[in-house]
Amino acid sequence: MSGRLRIVVGISGASGAALGVRVVELLAETGQCDIHLVVTHHAERTLLHEVGRNALSALAAMATRHHADEDIGASIASGSFRTAGMIVAPCSIRTLSAIATSAAKNLLVRAADVQLKERRRLVLMVRETPLHLGHLRAMTAATEIGAIIAPPVPAFYHKPASMAAVIDQIARRAIDLLDLDLHLPVHEWEGEDRIRDAGQR
C-alpha cells in the first residue's frame, strides 16, 4: 500500500445520510486519504431527500474512487487490496444484519466482510431506535466477529451550537475509532474539575 491511507466509506439507506457526507468531507480535508466510496441504491434516495439534489455528485467528486454497489468485482471486494479500515455511515439494520451473517449480496457488505476477514477496523454507525431483540442480537453478532458498533449518539458536553456541530462531532468520533493519525481533533471530555476551575476564572 502507498503512503496514502486507503479508507472505505459505505453509505447505506438509513436516515442520517449527512453523517456519511461529513465523514467523507473530513477525510478529504486531511489530504492523506484515498477514499473508496460505495453508496447503496437506497442511500442514493436518502441522500437526495435529506441532503439535496447534488449530494451524490459532490460525494463522488471528493472520493478517490466511487464504486457501484453492484460491482462485486471492485478492488475493495478483495482482501489483497489493503486498506486502513472502513466506516459505514449511516448503517441500516438491513446492512448490519447482512454484515453480521456474511450475506455479501452487494459491494458494501462484501467490502465490510473483507475488513473483518482481514482483521481490519470496521466501524458501523448503526442508525435505529428503539431497538428490539433482533437488532441487539445482530449488533452482538457483528461485534463478536470484529466490528465496532458506534451508533451516532450526540455528545452534549462540548455544547454544540448547531446541528452541523453535532454531525461534525459524531463523524470525527467515528473516524477516530479507526485509530489512524489523521490530525482530526475530537472534542474531549476534560473532567468536571477542570471545567469548574475554568468557570471560576
C-alpha angles and dihedrals in degrees: 000000000000125000090270118085117244109215125179118215119192124190117196129189100268120117112269101068090155088071091063091046092053093047090055092045093052094046091049091050092059092064087213101092139081101208118209107196128196121178123186121227090248089052091054088060092046092049090052093049100040105030108022149265095292098042097103095046090048090052092048090051092055094047124085089220130008108205123201111241092232093053100103088167093063120124093253090059091073129073090216088070098082118217136174093233144291138258124200106202112204105008116199121213088246091056092043091052092049091050092047091054097037090241095156101183094145137031096258093058093041091051090050091049089052091055090053097046091048091048094243125144117275118185116195115195094200110201113199139104140217099026126214125203093269091057092048092049091051089052090049092049092049091048091050091057094048110274123135111229108211113169111200095254113165122235115224102182091088090053100234112216097203145016088257089059091051092050092046093053093048092049092048091050091052092051090047089058089066085068095224127145097244099138093235103143120215123206103258128205104246098191131264094266093058093047091047091050092049090052092054096055 
